[in-house]
Amino acid sequence: MNYLNKINKKTLKYFEVLEPSFPNWLIKYINTKELLKQQYISVTCGTIYSDLFDNNYFYSSLDHSIAVALIIWHFTHDKKQTLAGLFHDIATPVFKHCIDFLNGDYITQESTEDLTHDILKNSKEIMSLLKEDNILLSEIDNYHIYPIADNDIPRLAADRLEYSLSNALLVHNLLDLNDIKEFYNDITININEDNTPELSFKTKKIARKFVQLTSKLSIMYRDDKTRYSMQLIADIIKELNEENIITKNDLYDLKEKDIIKIIENSKYSKIFNIWRKAKRIHSSNELPKNVYYVKQKAKIRYIDPLVNNKRISNICLISKKCIDKNLKYNMDNYVYLNFKID
């Protein structure tokens, strides 16, 4: 089976923007057992399953990984960097960053990455393909070593660019394909302040529009209903794990729909289904009584891209205000649904 033959046409059109000439050598890696597991994991960290959110487009963790690889290939034509991008989320469990919340890593949201090396090393299929291409495991098991693939916030890299574009286009319907093309066709590689290569914009106006978009997305990634949802899922899974109903391995071996079935057959089904059908979240600076609540910060994702060789926040007041507003978003309140704990 070739996974590319079953992808939604809208996703394929998006891929074609990222790289018009799909690198056929990549297909054999995409269709490995370990990567194909990622097709059942939504990038929305479980929020797609609740009426609190309007998103209903299933863009998978595998789709994201392929798109990251296409961006890297488009700008570098380097197989090692491209594969590092393709494999960067291979250790992602169901509900994605909810499991980082489960692990207590709600600020950096990188706890699951520790398994990347072992998953790759233990895959006979992937290791055989790497040997055929004369590529070492150490050259592709950590995308952080390639600044075009990943770098520190608030810089722009393939991973950060990809989830910004795909979330805006497919998940939240904030842009159309022509908007994506406008952003993408304005991107090039420049050398940043630390003398390392970085994706950057050529045009100030387009970079400003990108900052306005990503500042809006950044708040959506950590708004009240999102933090509540991710912590709720994490807490339910934690309880089921402690009750020996769900194992850590299940988070990697089962599909999200399978875990949902387990939850719906558990004593947590009532609060889970109330969350699934909820239309609005409640927020208060006072401790709510007799309800499940969340009071949790989350990772702040923001981008302050280069325009040629200058950070846009240093040359554009509008962009700086957008970034500052994003960074000041309040995550101190108690967040809850009107569901009384028995």
N, C-alpha and C positions, 0 to 999 in steps of 0.2 A: 504493500500500500504506500502510495506517495501522498503525504499529508497535504501538499500543495494543491492536490486535486479536490480536496474537500473544504478548502477555505472559502469563507464568504466572499462574494465578488467585490463587495465594497472594500474589504480588507486587501484583496489582490490589487485593486486599482491604486490603493494607497501605497502598497509595496512598489508598484511600478514607478511612482513618483520618487521614492527613495533610491531606487536603482533600476533604470529602464532595461538594462541587460542583466537579468538574473544570473548570478554565478552558479552554473550547474554543478560545479564541484561541491557545493555546499549541501546539495540535496541528500546525499548519502548520510551526512551527519544529522540532518534534521529528522530523518526517519529511523533513528536509533531508538531503542526501547526506552531508555532513560529520558530522552528529550520528549518523546511522544506522550509521556505522562503529563507533561505540562499543558497539553491541549485541553485538559479538563479543569484547569484552574483559571478563574477569572481574575483579571488585573484589578478588579474593583474591591478586593479584600472582603468579599461577601456582601457588600452593600447592594449588589444587583438583586439580591433575594428579598429586599424589603421595599415596601411602598413609600418609605420615607424618601426614596430616591427615584428620579425619573429615568435613570439609565437602565436600558433593557437590551443593550447590544453586548453579546458575549465576545469580548476580545480577550483571548487567552494569554496566559503567561508565555506559551510557546510563540504565539503571534508576536508578542512584544520582543522576545529574544531574536526571532528571525529579523524583525525590523531593525533592531539594534545592529545586528550583523550586517544588514544591507547598508546602513548608514556608514559603518566603519569601512566596508569594502568600497563604497562609492568614493570616499575621500582618501583612502590609503592604498587600495588594491594589495593589501598585506593579509595573507591567509592566517597567520598566527594571531594578529590582532582581531581579525574577523571571527575566528573560532572562539577566542576569549570572550567576545561579545555574545556569541551564540550560546555559550555555556554558562554565562554569568548567573543565570537564575535556575540552573538545573537542580539546585538543592531546595527550591521553593516548595513548601508544603501546601496543602489545601488552605484556602482563605488567605493565602499570601502573608501580608504583614500582620494579620491578626495573631499569627503564631509568634511573631516578635513581641507583641503585647503579652502573650502567654508567657514568654521567656523573660518578661520584664524589660525588654529592649525597645521601648516605645519612642525613644529619642533618636537613636541612630538607625534602628530598624535594619540591622545587618546580621542578627544572631544566627539566622539559618544558613548564611554563606559558608560557615565553617565546614559544612559537609561536602562542599563542591569538589575538593581534591579527591576525597574518598569515593564519591559516586563515580567520578571519571576513572579513577584508578581501578575500580572493581568492575568496570564494564569491559568485558572482553571485546565487544563489538567496537566501541569507541577507541580502545587502545590499539586494536588491529588497524583501524582506519588511520590513526595518527602515525603508526609505523609505516603504512603504505605511502603516506605523504611526507615522511621523514621529519615529523614534528614531535618535539618532546612534550611530555605532560606538563612540565614546569613552565613551558612557554605559552600555555593556554588555560591554565587552571586558576588564574587570578587576573581578572580584567583590570584591577586597580593599577597594575604596572604600566598600562597604556593610557596616557592622558587623553587621547582622542576617544577612547572607550569610556573612561571614567576619570573624574577628578574631584577635588573638594568643592563643596558649595561655597560660593555661588557661581562657579565657573560653568561653562557650557561644554558638555561632552555628549557622546552618542546616546548613552542611556537616558540622560536628563532631557535631551532634545526629543527622543522618541516618545517617552511617556507624555510629554507635553503635547506633541502633535497628535498622537493617537487618542488621548483623552479628549482633546478639544474637538477632533473630527468625529470619532466613532462613539465614544462613551457619553459625552455631554452635549454633543451637537452645537458647539459654539462656533465652528468654522465649517467651510465647505472645502472641497479638494483644491479649488483655485487659491484659496487662502493658504493652504498647506504649501502649494507650489511657490507662492510669493515668498514665504519664509525660507523654504528650503533652497530655492535658487539664489538667494542672497547670501548664503553661508559659504565661507571659505575657511582656510586654516591660517592662523597667525601665531606669532610667538608672543606669549604673555609676559607679565612682570617677572616671573621666575625662570624665564628663558626656556619654557616648555611649550610645545605646540598645543593650540586650543582652537576649537571651532569658534568662529566669530562671524559677525555680520559685516557686510560691506556698506550698508546704508543705514544712517541714523534713524530715519523715519520708520523703516521696517523693524529695526531693533526695538524701537519704542513700542510699537504695536505688539511685539513679542513679549516685552516686559509687562505690558498691560494685561495680556492674556495669561501669562504664567503667574502673575501676582493674584489674579482671580482664581486660577486653578489651585494655587498653593493654599488658599484659605479653604477651598472645597475639600482638599485632602485632609484637613484637620479641624473642620467645623464641628459644632456640637453633635450633630446627628451621626457624623462619621466616627468621631472618637467613641461615642456611646456604642455604636454598632460593633466596632472592632473589639472593644473591651468586653462587651456582652458575649460575643462569639468565643473570645479567648477564655472567659470565665466558665462558660458552659463546657467547653472542651476540657478545661482544667479539672472541673468536677468529675466529668465522665472518665477522665484518665485516672483520677484518684480512686474512682469506684471500679476500676479495671474493666470498663465498658469500651473505652477507646484507648488504644495504645499509641505511643509515639510513632511506631511504624505505620499505623493506619493512616496517619496524616500524609504519608508519602505513597502508600500503596492503594488507598481508596480514592474514589472521585468525590468531589464536593457533594454531589447529589446523594452519594452513599452515606456520608457523614450526616447530612441533613435528615435522612431517614432514621438514623440511629437517634439523633436528637429528638425527632418527633415521636419516637417510641419510648422516650425517657420521661422522667418526672420534670424535665425542663421544657417540655413541649409547650406548655401554656405561655410562658413568658416569651419563648422563641416565636411562637405564632402571633402573639400580640405585636411583637416587634415587626414581623413580616407584614402585618396588615396596617401598621401605624401610619398616620398621615403627617404628624408633626411631633416634634420633640419639645420638652420643657426644659427651661434653664433658670437657675436661681442662684443668688449669692448666699442663700441661707440653706443649711442642711435640711434636705427633705426627709420626712419621717415615713417609715413603713413602706418604702419603695426601694427597688434596686436602682442605684444611681452610679454615675461615673464622675469622678473628679480627677482628670488625668490630662497631662500635657501630651503632645505628640511631636514628631519630627517636623521641623520647619523646612520646607523645600522652597527655595527661591533661586532665581537666576539673575545675575547682574552681568550680562554678556559684554564681550568686547565689541566695539565698533572699530574695525581696523585694529589699532593698537591701544585704544582707550576704553576703560569701563564706562558704560553708558550712564551710570549714576554720577559720573564726574563731568559729563558734558550735556546732560539733559535733565532739567529740573523736574519735568513731568515724570520721567522714569524714576528718579530718586524718590519722589513723593509716593509713587505706586509701591515701590519696594519698602519704604518706611511704614506705610499703612499696613502692608502685609505683615511685616515683622512685629507690629504692635497688636495684632489680633489677639483678643483676650481668650485664654483657655483656662481661666481660674474658677469658673462657675461650676456648680453641681448640675449635671445633666441627667434627665430621667424621663420615663414614661409613666403615665398614671396607672401603674399596676401595683396593687397592694400585695405585699409579701404575706403569705399565710402563716 
